[in-house]
Amino acid sequence: MAVPTLEGVATSLRQNLGITVTSINRQTRWRPCWFVAGERDGETIDIVVRGDRIETSVQPLAREFAFHRLLEHNGIAVPKILGRLDDIGAFAMERVPGRPDFDGVSDADRDTVVDEYLQQLTRLHALDVGPFVEAGMMRASTPEESGVLMHFELERLWRLRKRRPNPFLEFALGWLHRNPPLSHGRETPILWDSGQFHHENGHLTAILDLEFGHIGDPIADLTVWRMRDTLIPFGDFRKIYARYEELSGRAVDVEAARRHHLAAALSNEMIFGAANVDPVPGMDLMNNLQWSSETNLHATEALAEYMEIELPTVDVPAATRRRGDTTFSHLVGELQVLRDDDPFLTHAVRLAFRTTRHLARVAEIGDAIVEADLDDLRTVLDHRPATWWEGDEELERFVLADAATGRHDEELVWLFHRRNLRNHMQMGPPGSKMVEHFPVQRFDGREPVNTATF
């Protein structure tokens, strides 16, 4: 379904929910979303209309809506549902106040908000799964398989769209199949994509973004959250886990959490990987590329921590002078200063700016990176393939042949971390936000080592 127009959203709200729109703005987000001011029965309402994804879909929108409604009916702090808008592939909810980050917020207030969020999680995890089953929520065949349900569903969807070798993901998935997160029969309603909420005046207002909600291992809700902490610091996760244990009366299975973390770090590559090599109109390609690159580094860091091995570094190649350098520089400069009264158009220009800087950086160092990646392949293939695509094909065959045993895990972690580092340094120019990397908190409490300082 095409992204609805502003007029289409307004018409759907009027026809389906009796809401007269007084103002409407599409948000500059990767997923279609509109902020709406409206009136119904003489009352004003601030509304969020949430549409379906553009480039890929993990669960039907109707399932997200049903999960959201069940949480609301059970008193979990979520926005109030206003209704479905099936004609435009969306649904409407009341807009909640607050903010998602903690910039300028004291540690004490942050800890209060995080504690209130933990209280909501423990309430959610204590709910009866029966109504969620009746509503058609995704559920494993047996409770013992709940720990791998979403991870392997993402893998299934990725394989349906796979058109190009992806040796890194095949390697990491091979490791995950040998070392899956074991739920030991734990099975509750979970958010999975956890750590998303608004707060205001020192208190939680609502949990947001429930599209991955299903019946699964509650430990996952304590794990996916860790990657979001790299951008929005939530505090020491050892203390967060201890508080969850106190609130829930259940021990946190740290071994399962470590494996959930690795699996979650692969999720962006599985969700966006196919779309990144075959983009569809309207998708935020650079956002998806950067997210995937960042969390692929999280994955090799997680494997290195789990296997207790030291991560390698790489050298940044010297920029090659090209005849088109001045053209790239001119285009980047022009895009950098373009502005418009329409925030969505300004956002689109910003995306074009980031894409151009990425292409300029690939022009500067891309050839050297290909050569370095091919040189590294000697460590596992015992020879150097002639081209990057032959290298990817041969490396994937090697990885798949080793998947059942993992005899080459350590050398492959070394290899793929170096490849992931080189990929990340091409996201933009040195020192830009696109090439910044923020390692996840380690499970052992040690300070993480950032090998991606470009």
Order of alpha helices (4+ residues) and beta strands (2+ residues): alpha-beta-beta-beta-alpha-beta-beta-alpha-alpha-alpha-alpha-beta-beta-beta-beta-alpha-alpha-alpha-alpha-alpha-alpha-alpha-alpha-alpha-alpha
